[in-house]
Amino acid sequence: MEKSAPELAAGAIRQKPEAPFRESARAVDLTAAEIIVSVGRGIKEKENIGVVEELAKALGAEMAASRPICDNGWLPMERQVGSSGQTVAPKVYVAVGISGAIQHLVGMKGSKTIVAINKDANAPIFEVADYGIVGDLFEVVPALVEEVKRVRG
Ligand SMILES: Cc1cc2nc3c(=O)[nH]c(=O)nc-3n(C[C@H](O)[C@H](O)[C@H](O)COP(=O)(O)OP(=O)(O)OC[C@H]3O[C@@H](n4cnc5c(N)ncnc54)[C@H](O)[C@@H]3O)c2cc1C
């Protein structure tokens, strides 16, 4: 057997060790959330999502969405509620600008209290809602945020 002893200066090694493997931040577990604020196509544009995020922040809630929002990439897929998303049953589910299609309802109808904000009084979401606000979300949501902040101090 031939022995060789190559001389390798540390500086000649070009491959650097990678950073140690770390698990990525845990994917959001909506099933553990006590309060969920969920946004639908009524929000119209990605740039408007912040309006609803403000409400989630004020309530200490997780954000969720209907399928078109996630399909558009406005929120990550893991936040989709419904038959092809997560099934959730929080204490409070606030549906903002969501019509209440059956594929969405099956994912959230087990929620203890459902609050719906929709400008269409005939939207099916009101059939499962405990509290309904018929109005323009762009007026209702900021007003709610103000009120939540006032009450919570
Ligand atoms: C096989 C299959 C699987 C599916 N899986 C899912 C699923 O997992 N989850 C899911 O959510 N959907 C799913 N869908 C899609 C589902 O059928 C609906 O298309 C979807 O839920 C509609 O989303 P939306 O309520 O956000 O939008 P829309 O139905 O377009 O409703 C938007 C609502 O916003 C209201 N609105 C508009 N402007 C305002 C305003 N300024 N203020 C207040 N309200 C306003 C409107 O009145 C309307 O009710 C699936 C469909 C199929 C075929």
The ligand as an SDF file (V2000), in Angstrom:
LIG
                    3D

 53 58  0  0  0  0  0  0  0  0999 V2000
  -61.9930   22.4130   -5.2260 C   0  0  0  0  0  0  0  0  0  0  0  0
  -62.0910   23.7760   -4.6060 C   0  0  0  0  0  0  0  0  0  0  0  0
  -61.4590   23.9900   -3.3930 C   0  0  0  0  0  0  0  0  0  0  0  0
  -61.5310   25.2520   -2.7710 C   0  0  0  0  0  0  0  0  0  0  0  0
  -60.9210   25.4400   -1.5670 N   0  0  0  0  0  0  0  0  0  0  0  0
  -61.0460   26.6350   -0.9440 C   0  0  0  0  0  0  0  0  0  0  0  0
  -60.4830   26.8450    0.3470 C   0  0  0  0  0  0  0  0  0  0  0  0
  -59.8160   25.9860    0.9400 O   0  0  0  0  0  0  0  0  0  0  0  0
  -60.6720   28.0450    0.9240 N   0  0  0  0  0  0  0  0  0  0  0  0
  -61.3740   29.0640    0.3330 C   0  0  0  0  0  0  0  0  0  0  0  0
  -61.5060   30.1360    0.9410 O   0  0  0  0  0  0  0  0  0  0  0  0
  -61.9080   28.8810   -0.8880 N   0  0  0  0  0  0  0  0  0  0  0  0
  -61.7450   27.7060   -1.5390 C   0  0  0  0  0  0  0  0  0  0  0  0
  -62.2790   27.5630   -2.7850 N   0  0  0  0  0  0  0  0  0  0  0  0
  -62.7940   28.7520   -3.4880 C   0  0  0  0  0  0  0  0  0  0  0  0
  -64.2120   29.1170   -3.1010 C   0  0  0  0  0  0  0  0  0  0  0  0
  -65.1280   28.4060   -3.9070 O   0  0  0  0  0  0  0  0  0  0  0  0
  -64.4360   30.6370   -3.2950 C   0  0  0  0  0  0  0  0  0  0  0  0
  -64.1340   30.9820   -4.6240 O   0  0  0  0  0  0  0  0  0  0  0  0
  -63.5840   31.4990   -2.3690 C   0  0  0  0  0  0  0  0  0  0  0  0
  -63.7180   31.0600   -1.0370 O   0  0  0  0  0  0  0  0  0  0  0  0
  -64.0340   32.9420   -2.4880 C   0  0  0  0  0  0  0  0  0  0  0  0
  -63.1620   33.7540   -1.7450 O   0  0  0  0  0  0  0  0  0  0  0  0
  -63.6460   35.1470   -1.1970 P   0  0  0  0  0  0  0  0  0  0  0  0
  -64.8170   34.9780   -0.3190 O   0  0  0  0  0  0  0  0  0  0  0  0
  -62.4430   35.8230   -0.6320 O   0  0  0  0  0  0  0  0  0  0  0  0
  -64.0030   35.9500   -2.5350 O   0  0  0  0  0  0  0  0  0  0  0  0
  -65.4230   36.3510   -3.1530 P   0  0  0  0  0  0  0  0  0  0  0  0
  -66.3290   35.1880   -3.2500 O   0  0  0  0  0  0  0  0  0  0  0  0
  -65.0980   37.1170   -4.3930 O   0  0  0  0  0  0  0  0  0  0  0  0
  -66.0430   37.3320   -2.0600 O   0  0  0  0  0  0  0  0  0  0  0  0
  -65.5750   38.6160   -1.8050 C   0  0  0  0  0  0  0  0  0  0  0  0
  -66.5500   39.2520   -0.8370 C   0  0  0  0  0  0  0  0  0  0  0  0
  -66.0680   40.5150   -0.4660 O   0  0  0  0  0  0  0  0  0  0  0  0
  -67.1650   41.3980   -0.3600 C   0  0  0  0  0  0  0  0  0  0  0  0
  -66.6530   42.7590   -0.5580 N   0  0  0  0  0  0  0  0  0  0  0  0
  -66.1700   43.3140   -1.6840 C   0  0  0  0  0  0  0  0  0  0  0  0
  -65.7450   44.5820   -1.4520 N   0  0  0  0  0  0  0  0  0  0  0  0
  -65.9720   44.8110   -0.1250 C   0  0  0  0  0  0  0  0  0  0  0  0
  -65.7460   45.9300    0.7270 C   0  0  0  0  0  0  0  0  0  0  0  0
  -65.1930   47.0640    0.2710 N   0  0  0  0  0  0  0  0  0  0  0  0
  -66.1030   45.8320    2.0230 N   0  0  0  0  0  0  0  0  0  0  0  0
  -66.6720   44.7000    2.4980 C   0  0  0  0  0  0  0  0  0  0  0  0
  -66.9050   43.6010    1.7420 N   0  0  0  0  0  0  0  0  0  0  0  0
  -66.5480   43.6580    0.4590 C   0  0  0  0  0  0  0  0  0  0  0  0
  -68.1350   40.9730   -1.4300 C   0  0  0  0  0  0  0  0  0  0  0  0
  -69.4480   41.3720   -1.1180 O   0  0  0  0  0  0  0  0  0  0  0  0
  -67.9560   39.4570   -1.4250 C   0  0  0  0  0  0  0  0  0  0  0  0
  -68.9020   38.8230   -0.5830 O   0  0  0  0  0  0  0  0  0  0  0  0
  -62.2200   26.3160   -3.4130 C   0  0  0  0  0  0  0  0  0  0  0  0
  -62.8550   26.0720   -4.6400 C   0  0  0  0  0  0  0  0  0  0  0  0
  -62.7880   24.8250   -5.2310 C   0  0  0  0  0  0  0  0  0  0  0  0
  -63.4920   24.6150   -6.5450 C   0  0  0  0  0  0  0  0  0  0  0  0
  1  2  1  0
  2  3  1  0
  2 52  2  0
  3  4  2  0
  4  5  1  0
  4 50  1  0
  5  6  2  0
  6  7  1  0
  6 13  1  0
  7  8  2  0
  7  9  1  0
  9 10  1  0
 10 11  2  0
 10 12  1  0
 12 13  2  0
 13 14  1  0
 14 15  1  0
 14 50  1  0
 15 16  1  0
 16 17  1  0
 16 18  1  0
 18 19  1  0
 18 20  1  0
 20 21  1  0
 20 22  1  0
 22 23  1  0
 23 24  1  0
 24 25  2  0
 24 26  1  0
 24 27  1  0
 27 28  1  0
 28 29  2  0
 28 30  1  0
 28 31  1  0
 31 32  1  0
 32 33  1  0
 33 34  1  0
 33 48  1  0
 34 35  1  0
 35 36  1  0
 35 46  1  0
 36 37  1  0
 36 45  1  0
 37 38  2  0
 38 39  1  0
 39 40  1  0
 39 45  2  0
 40 41  1  0
 40 42  2  0
 42 43  1  0
 43 44  2  0
 44 45  1  0
 46 47  1  0
 46 48  1  0
 48 49  1  0
 50 51  2  0
 51 52  1  0
 52 53  1  0
M  END
$$$$
